[in-house]
């Protein structure tokens, strides 16, 4: 395939933006799939099942603009749908007035009131609906719109492009799978719902087949990979345990013993330590690093953010510094002189434990006998990190930590190459978070509860599912919530905002202010860092909570209830209240993940895809578990076959691609 920079409309700036989306070739472009689809179909006002509507008609009146305050304006006009006259309102779209002329034909997307008279529009299109269509919706980044991205994808699709079909012919025939080229066309330009489902099934099967082939290879490697030689006196570990200001739970102790067995065996450790939010995984990781220290090796602990890395650094020092363990922090914020000093300590074995972010595995970091690598949340090392370690002559034991409880139904399938330790019991001394489910009409009661916590000088998280007013959905968003919270509390309490479109430095500054108590109410999307402790945060309020899976909501809830203070979590939703009610009955993440798995069913083409345990392009493990089971059986059989030994294209892909070791 030709290079992206040779394509029409793609310059240096666009290349940089596309790279942010993981698109660096024409192949990446056509395999950059929609994350959901929108069914564009005229709503029948007599048969509505929700307040969301898509209506077309003719503008009847000149639009009027009302300025509510500096950052909020309202534009309203009458729309004749052919069967009734409706009032359409748009917020912060005053600039559209010049285009909204009497007699213009438009289509409106939005929410209609109970009286069927008023529509609050989230989007207006300057044409009427001709037929039912399925529209792909792509994730984008600032500077790239969905239409622009779709246009570039079409440039590649319109020429005679080449794709490699990695699915062996026998499985294509066995499941009557769609041709790969045809499926790519269908995914980007759906012709019908049945055809789109066939195309997605084909693409998902290939993705899962390749994943399970990699898993087979990892299992094979695991059987032959030798570990480091260690002798560890467990009595020395017990001395640290005795100094802890709390008693280890039975699950924590068992996990420590399992890791001890790994570290003292002849095989290389490849273990997942999974535990519910607030279950106490960190102390298990600290004891693991102490065992590694006792055997004369260095340890690293990689966190997803600098805030979490700093928190781990402080915790490790708190428990291990008195035992002679030297810990250093390596992050991007260090000044040149400080960074040089830290790097020298690592290279000279003056650092026993190194804590940081991705900076831990850059070329200038030279380890001195690295024996244990621990990754906290979201990270399973890819080929680049493994390559960097290999180049340094290191084959350390690896421990992954995850606060996402995995349903037993697919634990062995997804993590079949790893040993698993689970922590289910919560540490003693913590009160269970009280969870409430409220409707939008109960907002006054919710605000009263918030005020009660604020008066106690406690802090509150407020969660919105969107950053700004969406063109596709009318949900609570950060901007609206900021206005609401400032109206209710801004006179006496500080309101802060945190979302994914902010720069990393801005996000960390806001989070640091919240940790230090400079912000009383933090309005955020789901970018709140898993694992960050703000002990004084005792309440979380989640708007439009029906938009999230149960496990995601449980993860968010885990940001409160991290101290002896009584904490509360309030879900606000007018929809799916029966499903959400599960969270008011239990705080057991493992039970919730099983229930989430059961309730998700076969998925919805027109809903938001929620990512699973791994960064698949299309697959949601919960929704596509049946495909996963077939792909697992097929891949394991094919990996052992003679045909695979002769399939050099597939063997080369497995060798090159970023695996999950």
DAWOPE-V595069 format. One record per helix or strand of 2 or more residues. SS is the DSSP state (2 for helix, 1 for strand). FROM is the first residue (numbers start at 1). LEN is the number of residues. If there is no record, write none. Layout:
ss->(SS/SS)
from->(FROM/FROM)
len->(LEN/LEN)
//
This chain:
ss->(2/2/2/1/1/1/1/1/2/1/1/1/2/2/2/2/2/2/1/2/1/2/1/2/1/2/1/2/1/2/1/1/2/1/2/1/2/1/1/2/2/1/2/2/2/2/2/2)
from->(4/12/26/36/52/64/72/85/94/105/118/133/146/169/180/193/234/250/270/281/298/306/327/336/353/358/370/383/397/408/419/434/440/459/478/495/504/521/537/545/550/568/577/582/589/625/642/648)
len->(3/9/5/5/8/6/9/7/6/8/8/5/12/6/9/32/10/14/6/14/6/18/4/12/4/4/7/9/6/7/5/5/16/5/12/4/12/4/6/3/8/5/4/4/12/15/4/9)
//
